[in-house]
Amino acid sequence: MLETTEQDPPAEPAAGRRVRAVSWHPAEGFRRRLPASHIDRALAREGTLVWLDITDPQPGDMRLLRDEFGIHHLALEEVVTPHPRPKCAEYPGAYVMAMYATGVCASGEIDLREVVIYAGRRFLVTAHRRALPEIDECLRRWEANAQGILDGIAAPLYSLLDTLVDTCFPVVDVLAERIDEAEDRILAMRNGEGAPDIYLLKKDLLRLRRVVAGERDALNLLLRQDVEVIPPASALYFQSVYDHLVRLVESIDTYRDLVSNAMDIHLSVVSNRLNQVMKTLTAISTILMSTGLISGIYGMNFAYMPELKLRYGYYGALGLMALIALGLAAFFRRIRYI
């Protein structure tokens, strides 16, 4: 939607690096190709809003953020510091949020892409290490929300947060399908296959919940404070995003319970199969012990054993062992041991 514009890059721009800016003025509308060198002029005009998006930020970008937007130097450290979970913090002149866009890789693993957000009274800055195609959708939504629905920087901020949260729903749907497939494999499994899927699902759900719950807490903190960038009339829209996050957390907790139940079912199935194996081994051992008892008795080296002189004693012993083995086999089969 937007093209790369003027920027202050290092001598050798990193692969995949991109800096783009867009501005909006109530009278002129959107300017989709705002050079970075014109940001100060745009901000000097009353009523102008500026959104700067940076992919793979470099040291020169830190100077740009400090000089053009007046962002505190401690807040700038948020760009270079990885965040284990989402957060929201207030600095002089801007609120800083660490949020995540979620997706599913081709391998089936959850893909979490961090984006740092600076929200001031008339500017919005997003910085992320990896490409974030969702930014184009955010800008499209900003255009839809800028026509009087939301005031000030709340329009692009709401568009951004709403888009990032919406990326979680397809991920949850994919995990739900994987849980159903894992349950079906568990019930029909042979030799314990399917168990690794359960543990991977539980790990993915834990990672996703850590992100979604952190975003819920960060947005709740933003809503509960008297934030200049969110006018009271716009708070309802951010409350809607918060409600989506609450629903996502509840859904993830439900699926985590389903995974726990699936693990219990897996352990029960494995235990039942082990019990059946032990029953079979017990039956076989009992049969062999019974026949071994007879052969052991007649294998003793005593001089006087009356049965040893019987003409058909050998065949009688074999017949007795066969009779006992068949009787025990029929008994164990009746009680479902074999």
C-alpha positions, 0 to 999 in steps of 0.5 A: 500500500505504501512505498519506501520513502526517504529515511536515515539508513546506515551505509549498508541497509539491512535486507528486508529493512523498510521505513515508511510514513503516512500522514493525515490531515482533516482538510487534506486527507491521507498523504501516503508517501511522506518523506522522513525528512518532512515529518517535522513539517507535518507535525508542525501543522495542527491537526496532522497525524503521522504514522511511521513504520520501521522494519528492522530498526537501526541506530539512525532510526533511534535518532529520528525518533528522538529528534522528530517525535521527542521520544524519551531515551529510555523509551527508545531502549524498548526497540532493541530490548526483546520482551518475553511478554506484552507490556504497556508503559508510560513515558514522557510524551508517549505510551509504549506498548509491546504487542505481537502479531501471531501466525502459523508457520508451514511446519505447524509451529506458532509464529510470534512477531513482536512489534513495539508501539509508540503512541503520542498525542499526534503520532504513532510509531511501530518498530519490528525486527521482521516484516509485518504484512498486517501493517497494510491492513492496519492502514486500510482500517485507519482510512476507514476509521478516520472519517469521524468515527475515532478522534486523533491518534486513537484511530490508527492505534485502534486499527493497529491493536484490532488487527494484531488481536485479529491475527490470534483467532485463526491461530486458535482455530488451527490449534482447535483442529489439531486438538480434535485430530490428536484426540482421534489419533489417541483413541485409535492409536497403536503403540503409543503414537500421537503422544508427541502431538499432545505435548507440542499442542500444550506447549503452543497453547502455553506460548499463545496464552502468555502473549494473549494474556499479556496483551489483555493486561496491557490493554486493560492498563491503557484503558484504566488510566487517563490516557491523553491519546484515547479520548473518552468517546473512543474508549468504547472501541478499545474496550471492544478489543479488550473484550476480544482478548478476554474471549481469546484467553477463555478459548485458550483456557478451554482448549488447554483443558481439552489438551489436559483431558486428551493427555489423561485419555492417552495415559489411560489408553497406554495404561490399559494396553499395558494392563492387557499385555501384563494379563497376556503375559500372566496367562502364558506364564501360568500355562507354561508353569503348569506344564513345566511342573509336570515335566519337572516332577517326572524329570527328577532322578529318583530310582523308584518312580512307578510311572516311569515303568508304565508303557505309555507313561510318556504319552500320558504325561504329554497328554496331561500337559496338553489337557492342562494347557488347553484348560487354562487357555480356555479359562484365561480366554473366558476372563479376557486375559488372552 
